[in-house]
Amino acid sequence: MKYDLKQMYNRALALREPWLKRWSDARRYTMPTTDQDTATLFDATASDAADNLAASMYSLLTPPESLWLNLVREGPESPDPEIPTAVLRANLNDSNFYTTIHQCYMDLVTLGTACLFMAESPIGASSAFLFTSIPMSDIAILPNAIFHTSTLMATDIMDKYPTWTPPREIRDRIRQNPEYKLPLVQSLVDSEFTAWIDVDGDLENNIVSRGTFETNPYIIFRWAVASGEQYGYGPVLRALPDIKTANKVVELVLKNATIAVSGIWQADDDGVINLGNINLTPGAIIPKAVGSTGLTPLATGANFDVSQIILKDLRERIRHTMLADRLGLLSDKEMTATEIMARNTDMMRILGATYGRLLHEFIRPLCDRGLQILSRRGVIDKISLHSDAELKYVAPIARMVADNDGLI
């Protein structure tokens, strides 16, 4: 083995560790998944903006209609460029690509990084491709390595890797508990694939599979990346301080509203009023001692009028950071041709760098992997995007780049 996989794996986990808390916060305020998260979420501005931005990215970027291959090979036996393009489009259309990629766009917007796993379907399936959106909490990356961690039942691991023979201790545990689970690590370093059971710190004796991949099935793409970082920054991470503050302001407003509705009361402890039996309902009669003040409202001094000003400013900043006010539908209002051109120019200034990164990290690896699977199956001639063909990408955002060439 060329690499010390265990050492690389531990280093990748250490680099990912600071991001886990950030991702957890970002998900909590945009995609709450537990009852506790839902109970502490009071403002849905960020959640709504994240949904809108993911939908905009879907419409602006998503293949396959926007793909076209321009073959470089020339000669009498040169293949027709329409054939591989049509086959690639058809297999993407017939796969679960559309439903899966939206999950990735949500991760991209929320976490700044997304992972799309592109597997090969069994022979006879409607499409040669099978896609899975992998949670970033299960992925750890280095510049030349990807580690995918998961916990599976031992029987599922045996089905997935039929050549693996579990050690006697694991076989005994499986017999005692058919649903016994094991931590599985799948790594891809350059093109070398290794899967092992992460128990007892012993990698060599727990390897379940080895192999090589001609193209990387793990397509990891990022919104924006800071120098020296492996993971990306997305709009939600950038807006997270405002999102947290807005959520807290709404929480305090609701608490103040509760006080305004029910009030805070004081009463003389005169032995007549039983505070445990007081029920503040319309028409209620509450006894009091003769000469005592009885129940009197307590002025709180709270004035939350300023909260609406603060909240409005916070929500506007959140929507601006998450592009909700800049990537809305053109049909929201009537616009002249000049206004539309100016808006497209502004959009390219905003998304130009992100588009270039996604073209390099998402679209091209997707097509490269798809062409390799199709050529290995003999459906099309072997085509390499590095030497045989160039990829033409004519999605709406690509057309805007062409129309505004020189702006980015």
ROLOKE-584702 format. One record per residue (C-alpha): residue in one letter; residue number from 1; x, y, z. Coordinates in nm, 2 decimals, m for minus. Layout:
(seba "a",NUM,(X,Y,Z))
...
END
This chain:
(seba "m",1,(0.00,0.00,0.00))
(seba "k",2,(0.15,0.33,m0.11))
(seba "y",3,(m0.03,0.54,0.14))
(seba "d",4,(m0.08,0.53,0.52))
(seba "l",5,(m0.45,0.53,0.49))
(seba "k",6,(m0.51,0.53,0.86))
(seba "q",7,(m0.30,0.84,0.91))
(seba "m",8,(m0.46,1.02,0.62))
(seba "y",9,(m0.81,0.92,0.75))
(seba "n",10,(m0.73,1.06,1.09))
(seba "r",11,(m0.60,1.38,0.94))
(seba "a",12,(m0.90,1.42,0.72))
(seba "l",13,(m1.13,1.38,1.03))
(seba "a",14,(m0.93,1.64,1.22))
(seba "l",15,(m0.96,1.89,0.94))
(seba "r",16,(m1.34,1.83,0.92))
(seba "e",17,(m1.40,1.86,1.29))
(seba "p",18,(m1.43,2.24,1.31))
(seba "w",19,(m1.68,2.24,1.03))
(seba "l",20,(m1.93,2.00,1.19))
(seba "k",21,(m2.05,2.26,1.44))
(seba "r",22,(m2.09,2.52,1.16))
(seba "w",23,(m2.28,2.27,0.95))
(seba "s",24,(m2.50,2.17,1.25))
(seba "d",25,(m2.59,2.54,1.31))
(seba "a",26,(m2.66,2.60,0.94))
(seba "r",27,(m2.89,2.31,0.91))
(seba "r",28,(m3.07,2.39,1.24))
(seba "y",29,(m3.18,2.73,1.11))
(seba "t",30,(m3.26,2.63,0.75))
(seba "m",31,(m3.34,2.26,0.75))
(seba "p",32,(m3.44,2.15,1.10))
(seba "t",33,(m3.46,1.78,1.13))
(seba "t",34,(m3.54,1.71,1.49))
(seba "d",35,(m3.83,1.82,1.72))
(seba "q",36,(m3.58,2.01,1.94))
(seba "d",37,(m3.45,2.21,1.64))
(seba "t",38,(m3.81,2.29,1.53))
(seba "a",39,(m3.91,2.40,1.88))
(seba "t",40,(m3.62,2.65,1.89))
(seba "l",41,(m3.67,2.79,1.54))
(seba "f",42,(m3.88,3.11,1.55))
(seba "d",43,(m3.79,3.28,1.22))
(seba "a",44,(m3.82,3.11,0.88))
(seba "t",45,(m3.65,3.39,0.67))
(seba "a",46,(m3.33,3.19,0.61))
(seba "s",47,(m3.52,2.86,0.54))
(seba "d",48,(m3.73,3.03,0.27))
(seba "a",49,(m3.43,3.21,0.12))
(seba "a",50,(m3.23,2.88,0.11))
(seba "d",51,(m3.52,2.70,m0.07))
(seba "n",52,(m3.55,2.98,m0.33))
(seba "l",53,(m3.17,2.99,m0.39))
(seba "a",54,(m3.15,2.61,m0.44))
(seba "a",55,(m3.44,2.63,m0.68))
(seba "s",56,(m3.26,2.91,m0.87))
(seba "m",57,(m2.94,2.71,m0.89))
(seba "y",58,(m3.14,2.41,m1.02))
(seba "s",59,(m3.30,2.61,m1.30))
(seba "l",60,(m2.98,2.80,m1.39))
(seba "l",61,(m2.73,2.51,m1.38))
(seba "t",62,(m2.89,2.17,m1.41))
(seba "p",63,(m2.80,1.95,m1.71))
(seba "p",64,(m2.88,1.74,m1.92))
(seba "e",65,(m3.06,1.96,m2.18))
(seba "s",66,(m2.77,2.21,m2.14))
(seba "l",67,(m2.50,1.96,m2.24))
(seba "w",68,(m2.33,1.93,m2.58))
(seba "l",69,(m2.01,1.75,m2.68))
(seba "n",70,(m1.80,1.89,m2.95))
(seba "l",71,(m1.58,1.60,m3.07))
(seba "v",72,(m1.22,1.69,m3.16))
(seba "r",73,(m1.13,1.37,m3.35))
(seba "e",74,(m1.15,1.41,m3.72))
(seba "g",75,(m1.14,1.16,m4.01))
(seba "p",76,(m1.38,0.92,m4.19))
(seba "e",77,(m1.43,0.71,m3.87))
(seba "s",78,(m1.48,1.00,m3.64))
(seba "p",79,(m1.81,0.95,m3.45))
(seba "d",80,(m2.11,1.16,m3.48))
(seba "p",81,(m2.11,1.42,m3.20))
(seba "e",82,(m2.48,1.39,m3.16))
(seba "i",83,(m2.47,1.02,m3.06))
(seba "p",84,(m2.27,1.05,m2.73))
(seba "t",85,(m2.45,1.37,m2.64))
(seba "a",86,(m2.79,1.22,m2.69))
(seba "v",87,(m2.70,0.89,m2.51))
(seba "l",88,(m2.56,1.09,m2.21))
(seba "r",89,(m2.87,1.31,m2.20))
(seba "a",90,(m3.10,1.01,m2.22))
(seba "n",91,(m2.93,0.82,m1.94))
(seba "l",92,(m2.93,1.13,m1.71))
(seba "n",93,(m3.30,1.19,m1.79))
(seba "d",94,(m3.39,0.82,m1.71))
(seba "s",95,(m3.19,0.82,m1.39))
(seba "n",96,(m3.28,0.97,m1.05))
(seba "f",97,(m3.05,1.26,m1.12))
(seba "y",98,(m3.31,1.54,m1.11))
(seba "t",99,(m3.45,1.44,m0.77))
(seba "t",100,(m3.10,1.38,m0.62))
(seba "i",101,(m2.93,1.70,m0.74))
(seba "h",102,(m3.18,1.92,m0.57))
(seba "q",103,(m3.07,1.77,m0.24))
(seba "c",104,(m2.71,1.85,m0.33))
(seba "y",105,(m2.80,2.21,m0.42))
(seba "m",106,(m2.96,2.24,m0.07))
(seba "d",107,(m2.64,2.12,0.08))
(seba "l",108,(m2.44,2.36,m0.14))
(seba "v",109,(m2.64,2.66,m0.04))
(seba "t",110,(m2.66,2.56,0.33))
(seba "l",111,(m2.32,2.41,0.39))
(seba "g",112,(m2.11,2.55,0.11))
(seba "t",113,(m2.01,2.19,0.00))
(seba "a",114,(m2.21,1.91,m0.15))
(seba "c",115,(m2.13,1.55,m0.25))
(seba "l",116,(m2.30,1.36,m0.53))
(seba "f",117,(m2.21,0.99,m0.56))
(seba "m",118,(m2.25,0.86,m0.92))
(seba "a",119,(m2.27,0.48,m0.93))
(seba "e",120,(m2.33,0.24,m1.22))
(seba "s",121,(m2.67,0.08,m1.23))
(seba "p",122,(m2.71,m0.29,m1.28))
(seba "i",123,(m2.73,m0.42,m1.64))
(seba "g",124,(m3.09,m0.39,m1.76))
(seba "a",125,(m3.19,m0.09,m1.55))
(seba "s",126,(m3.36,0.20,m1.73))
(seba "s",127,(m3.04,0.41,m1.69))
(seba "a",128,(m2.67,0.33,m1.66))
(seba "f",129,(m2.64,0.58,m1.37))
(seba "l",130,(m2.76,0.58,m1.01))
(seba "f",131,(m2.71,0.89,m0.80))
(seba "t",132,(m2.69,0.94,m0.42))
(seba "s",133,(m2.66,1.26,m0.23))
(seba "i",134,(m2.42,1.19,0.06))
(seba "p",135,(m2.44,1.40,0.37))
(seba "m",136,(m2.13,1.61,0.43))
(seba "s",137,(m2.11,1.48,0.78))
(seba "d",138,(m2.02,1.14,0.63))
(seba "i",139,(m1.75,1.28,0.40))
(seba "a",140,(m1.39,1.38,0.50))
(seba "i",141,(m1.16,1.51,0.23))
(seba "l",142,(m0.79,1.59,0.17))
(seba "p",143,(m0.65,1.74,m0.15))
(seba "n",144,(m0.61,1.40,m0.32))
(seba "a",145,(m0.83,1.18,m0.10))
(seba "i",146,(m1.20,1.12,m0.01))
(seba "f",147,(m1.32,0.92,0.29))
(seba "h",148,(m1.68,0.82,0.32))
(seba "t",149,(m1.78,0.69,0.66))
(seba "s",150,(m2.11,0.51,0.73))
(seba "t",151,(m2.25,0.27,0.98))
(seba "l",152,(m2.42,m0.04,0.82))
(seba "m",153,(m2.55,m0.37,0.93))
(seba "a",154,(m2.29,m0.64,0.90))
(seba "t",155,(m2.52,m0.84,0.67))
(seba "d",156,(m2.55,m0.53,0.44))
(seba "i",157,(m2.18,m0.50,0.42))
(seba "m",158,(m2.15,m0.87,0.33))
(seba "d",159,(m2.41,m0.82,0.05))
(seba "k",160,(m2.23,m0.51,m0.07))
(seba "y",161,(m1.89,m0.68,m0.07))
(seba "p",162,(m1.96,m1.06,m0.12))
(seba "t",163,(m1.59,m1.15,m0.13))
(seba "w",164,(m1.54,m1.03,0.23))
(seba "t",165,(m1.51,m1.30,0.49))
(seba "p",166,(m1.58,m1.16,0.84))
(seba "p",167,(m1.35,m1.25,1.12))
(seba "r",168,(m1.47,m1.52,1.36))
(seba "e",169,(m1.55,m1.26,1.63))
(seba "i",170,(m1.78,m1.06,1.39))
(seba "r",171,(m1.94,m1.38,1.26))
(seba "d",172,(m2.03,m1.47,1.62))
(seba "r",173,(m2.18,m1.13,1.68))
(seba "i",174,(m2.38,m1.15,1.36))
(seba "r",175,(m2.52,m1.49,1.47))
(seba "q",176,(m2.62,m1.34,1.81))
(seba "n",177,(m2.76,m1.02,1.65))
(seba "p",178,(m2.85,m1.02,1.28))
(seba "e",179,(m2.88,m0.64,1.29))
(seba "y",180,(m2.53,m0.59,1.44))
(seba "k",181,(m2.38,m0.27,1.29))
(seba "l",182,(m2.03,m0.19,1.19))
(seba "p",183,(m1.85,0.13,1.10))
(seba "l",184,(m1.75,0.12,0.73))
(seba "v",185,(m1.49,0.35,0.57))
(seba "q",186,(m1.47,0.37,0.20))
(seba "s",187,(m1.16,0.57,0.07))
(seba "l",188,(m1.05,0.69,m0.27))
(seba "v",189,(m0.69,0.81,m0.29))
(seba "d",190,(m0.62,0.92,m0.64))
(seba "s",191,(m0.78,0.63,m0.82))
(seba "e",192,(m0.72,0.36,m0.56))
(seba "f",193,(m1.03,0.24,m0.37))
(seba "t",194,(m1.01,0.08,m0.03))
(seba "a",195,(m1.30,m0.02,0.21))
(seba "w",196,(m1.24,m0.13,0.56))
(seba "i",197,(m1.42,m0.19,0.89))
(seba "d",198,(m1.30,0.07,1.14))
(seba "v",199,(m1.27,m0.13,1.45))
(seba "d",200,(m0.98,m0.18,1.69))
(seba "g",201,(m0.77,0.06,1.50))
(seba "d",202,(m0.65,m0.22,1.28))
(seba "l",203,(m0.68,m0.14,0.91))
(seba "e",204,(m0.48,m0.41,0.73))
(seba "n",205,(m0.68,m0.70,0.89))
(seba "n",206,(m1.02,m0.53,0.84))
(seba "i",207,(m1.01,m0.45,0.47))
(seba "v",208,(m1.32,m0.57,0.29))
(seba "s",209,(m1.25,m0.46,m0.06))
(seba "r",210,(m0.98,m0.30,m0.29))
(seba "g",211,(m0.99,m0.18,m0.64))
(seba "t",212,(m0.94,0.11,m0.88))
(seba "f",213,(m1.17,0.36,m1.04))
(seba "e",214,(m1.10,0.51,m1.38))
(seba "t",215,(m1.31,0.81,m1.29))
(seba "n",216,(m1.40,0.95,m0.95))
(seba "p",217,(m1.76,0.85,m0.84))
(seba "y",218,(m1.75,1.11,m0.56))
(seba "i",219,(m1.84,1.44,m0.72))
(seba "i",220,(m1.77,1.71,m0.46))
(seba "f",221,(m1.84,2.07,m0.54))
(seba "r",222,(m1.83,2.39,m0.35))
(seba "w",223,(m1.98,2.74,m0.36))
(seba "a",224,(m1.67,2.93,m0.27))
(seba "v",225,(m1.34,2.84,m0.10))
(seba "a",226,(m1.10,3.04,0.11))
(seba "s",227,(m0.73,2.99,0.06))
(seba "g",228,(m0.60,2.68,0.23))
(seba "e",229,(m0.94,2.54,0.31))
(seba "q",230,(m1.08,2.21,0.18))
(seba "y",231,(m1.45,2.28,0.24))
(seba "g",232,(m1.66,2.56,0.09))
(seba "y",233,(m1.84,2.86,0.23))
(seba "g",234,(m2.20,2.90,0.12))
(seba "p",235,(m2.46,3.19,0.16))
(seba "v",236,(m2.61,3.04,0.47))
(seba "l",237,(m2.27,3.02,0.65))
(seba "r",238,(m2.20,3.38,0.56))
(seba "a",239,(m2.54,3.50,0.68))
(seba "l",240,(m2.54,3.28,1.00))
(seba "p",241,(m2.47,3.56,1.25))
(seba "d",242,(m2.77,3.76,1.12))
(seba "i",243,(m2.98,3.44,1.10))
(seba "k",244,(m2.91,3.36,1.47))
(seba "t",245,(m2.98,3.72,1.58))
(seba "a",246,(m3.30,3.74,1.39))
(seba "n",247,(m3.42,3.41,1.54))
(seba "k",248,(m3.34,3.54,1.89))
(seba "v",249,(m3.52,3.87,1.83))
(seba "v",250,(m3.83,3.69,1.71))
(seba "e",251,(m3.81,3.46,2.02))
(seba "l",252,(m3.79,3.77,2.25))
(seba "v",253,(m4.08,3.94,2.06))
(seba "l",254,(m4.30,3.64,2.11))
(seba "k",255,(m4.21,3.62,2.48))
(seba "n",256,(m4.29,3.99,2.51))
(seba "a",257,(m4.62,3.93,2.33))
(seba "t",258,(m4.71,3.66,2.58))
(seba "i",259,(m4.66,3.91,2.86))
(seba "a",260,(m4.86,4.17,2.68))
(seba "v",261,(m5.15,3.93,2.64))
(seba "s",262,(m5.16,3.77,2.98))
(seba "g",263,(m4.98,4.04,3.18))
(seba "i",264,(m4.79,4.02,3.51))
(seba "w",265,(m4.98,4.07,3.82))
(seba "q",266,(m4.92,4.14,4.19))
(seba "a",267,(m5.13,4.08,4.50))
(seba "d",268,(m5.11,4.14,4.87))
(seba "d",269,(m5.03,3.83,5.06))
(seba "d",270,(m5.33,3.88,5.30))
(seba "g",271,(m5.43,3.52,5.35))
(seba "v",272,(m5.75,3.56,5.15))
(seba "i",273,(m5.63,3.53,4.79))
(seba "n",274,(m5.52,3.18,4.71))
(seba "l",275,(m5.28,3.24,4.42))
(seba "g",276,(m5.30,2.87,4.32))
(seba "n",277,(m5.68,2.91,4.24))
(seba "i",278,(m5.66,3.23,4.04))
(seba "n",279,(m5.77,3.18,3.68))
(seba "l",280,(m5.75,3.49,3.46))
(seba "t",281,(m6.04,3.44,3.22))
(seba "p",282,(m6.31,3.68,3.11))
(seba "g",283,(m6.59,3.71,3.37))
(seba "a",284,(m6.38,3.56,3.65))
(seba "i",285,(m6.45,3.69,4.00))
(seba "i",286,(m6.15,3.69,4.23))
(seba "p",287,(m6.21,3.76,4.60))
(seba "k",288,(m6.00,4.01,4.79))
(seba "a",289,(m5.97,4.12,5.15))
(seba "v",290,(m6.17,4.44,5.25))
(seba "g",291,(m5.94,4.74,5.21))
(seba "s",292,(m5.67,4.55,5.01))
(seba "t",293,(m5.58,4.63,4.65))
(seba "g",294,(m5.64,4.28,4.53))
(seba "l",295,(m5.48,4.19,4.19))
(seba "t",296,(m5.30,4.48,4.02))
(seba "p",297,(m5.11,4.47,3.70))
(seba "l",298,(m4.73,4.51,3.71))
(seba "a",299,(m4.58,4.74,3.45))
(seba "t",300,(m4.29,4.57,3.28))
(seba "g",301,(m4.14,4.87,3.12))
(seba "a",302,(m4.06,4.66,2.81))
(seba "n",303,(m4.09,4.84,2.48))
(seba "f",304,(m4.02,4.63,2.18))
(seba "d",305,(m4.11,4.88,1.91))
(seba "v",306,(m3.74,4.90,1.82))
(seba "s",307,(m3.73,4.53,1.77))
(seba "q",308,(m3.94,4.56,1.45))
(seba "i",309,(m3.68,4.80,1.30))
(seba "i",310,(m3.39,4.57,1.40))
(seba "l",311,(m3.58,4.26,1.26))
(seba "k",312,(m3.66,4.43,0.93))
(seba "d",313,(m3.29,4.52,0.88))
(seba "l",314,(m3.18,4.17,0.98))
(seba "r",315,(m3.42,4.00,0.74))
(seba "e",316,(m3.32,4.23,0.45))
(seba "r",317,(m2.95,4.15,0.51))
(seba "i",318,(m3.03,3.77,0.53))
(seba "r",319,(m3.22,3.78,0.20))
(seba "h",320,(m2.95,4.00,0.04))
(seba "t",321,(m2.67,3.76,0.14))
(seba "m",322,(m2.87,3.47,0.02))
(seba "l",323,(m2.95,3.64,m0.31))
(seba "a",324,(m3.32,3.63,m0.26))
(seba "d",325,(m3.36,3.99,m0.37))
(seba "r",326,(m3.13,3.95,m0.67))
(seba "l",327,(m3.22,3.61,m0.81))
(seba "g",328,(m3.60,3.64,m0.79))
(seba "l",329,(m3.82,3.56,m1.09))
(seba "l",330,(m3.83,3.82,m1.37))
(seba "s",331,(m4.20,3.79,m1.37))
(seba "d",332,(m4.22,3.95,m1.03))
(seba "k",333,(m4.26,4.28,m1.21))
(seba "e",334,(m4.26,4.43,m1.55))
(seba "m",335,(m3.91,4.51,m1.67))
(seba "t",336,(m3.78,4.67,m1.98))
(seba "a",337,(m3.52,4.50,m2.20))
(seba "t",338,(m3.25,4.74,m2.06))
(seba "e",339,(m3.35,4.65,m1.71))
(seba "i",340,(m3.33,4.28,m1.79))
(seba "m",341,(m2.99,4.32,m1.94))
(seba "a",342,(m2.87,4.52,m1.64))
(seba "r",343,(m3.01,4.25,m1.41))
(seba "n",344,(m2.83,3.97,m1.60))
(seba "t",345,(m2.51,4.16,m1.58))
(seba "d",346,(m2.55,4.20,m1.21))
(seba "m",347,(m2.63,3.83,m1.18))
(seba "m",348,(m2.31,3.74,m1.36))
(seba "r",349,(m2.11,3.95,m1.12))
(seba "i",350,(m2.27,3.77,m0.83))
(seba "l",351,(m2.26,3.41,m0.97))
(seba "g",352,(m1.97,3.43,m1.22))
(seba "a",353,(m1.71,3.28,m0.99))
(seba "t",354,(m1.95,3.03,m0.85))
(seba "y",355,(m2.05,2.92,m1.20))
(seba "g",356,(m1.68,2.87,m1.30))
(seba "r",357,(m1.61,2.66,m0.99))
(seba "l",358,(m1.93,2.45,m1.04))
(seba "l",359,(m1.84,2.39,m1.41))
(seba "h",360,(m1.50,2.26,m1.31))
(seba "e",361,(m1.60,2.07,m0.99))
(seba "f",362,(m1.95,1.95,m1.08))
(seba "i",363,(m2.05,1.95,m1.45))
(seba "r",364,(m1.72,1.83,m1.61))
(seba "p",365,(m1.66,1.54,m1.36))
(seba "l",366,(m2.03,1.44,m1.40))
(seba "c",367,(m1.99,1.42,m1.78))
(seba "d",368,(m1.65,1.26,m1.76))
(seba "r",369,(m1.78,0.99,m1.53))
(seba "g",370,(m2.10,0.94,m1.74))
(seba "l",371,(m1.90,0.90,m2.07))
(seba "q",372,(m1.66,0.65,m1.90))
(seba "i",373,(m1.95,0.43,m1.78))
(seba "l",374,(m2.12,0.44,m2.11))
(seba "s",375,(m1.81,0.36,m2.31))
(seba "r",376,(m1.71,0.08,m2.07))
(seba "r",377,(m2.06,m0.07,m2.14))
(seba "g",378,(m2.00,m0.04,m2.51))
(seba "v",379,(m2.29,0.19,m2.56))
(seba "i",380,(m2.07,0.46,m2.71))
(seba "d",381,(m1.72,0.48,m2.84))
(seba "k",382,(m1.45,0.56,m2.58))
(seba "i",383,(m1.44,0.94,m2.54))
(seba "s",384,(m1.22,1.15,m2.32))
(seba "l",385,(m1.29,1.51,m2.24))
(seba "h",386,(m0.92,1.56,m2.21))
(seba "s",387,(m0.82,1.47,m2.56))
(seba "d",388,(m1.11,1.35,m2.78))
(seba "a",389,(m1.38,1.61,m2.71))
(seba "e",390,(m1.46,1.94,m2.55))
(seba "l",391,(m1.77,2.00,m2.34))
(seba "k",392,(m2.00,2.27,m2.45))
(seba "y",393,(m2.23,2.39,m2.17))
(seba "v",394,(m2.53,2.60,m2.27))
(seba "a",395,(m2.73,2.63,m1.96))
(seba "p",396,(m2.90,2.97,m1.90))
(seba "i",397,(m2.62,3.10,m1.69))
(seba "a",398,(m2.37,2.99,m1.95))
(seba "r",399,(m2.56,3.19,m2.21))
(seba "m",400,(m2.54,3.49,m1.98))
(seba "v",401,(m2.16,3.44,m1.96))
(seba "a",402,(m2.14,3.45,m2.34))
(seba "d",403,(m2.37,3.75,m2.36))
(seba "n",404,(m2.17,3.94,m2.09))
(seba "d",405,(m1.82,3.81,m2.19))
(seba "g",406,(m1.55,4.01,m2.02))
(seba "l",407,(m1.75,4.10,m1.71))
(seba "i",408,(m1.61,3.82,m1.50))
END
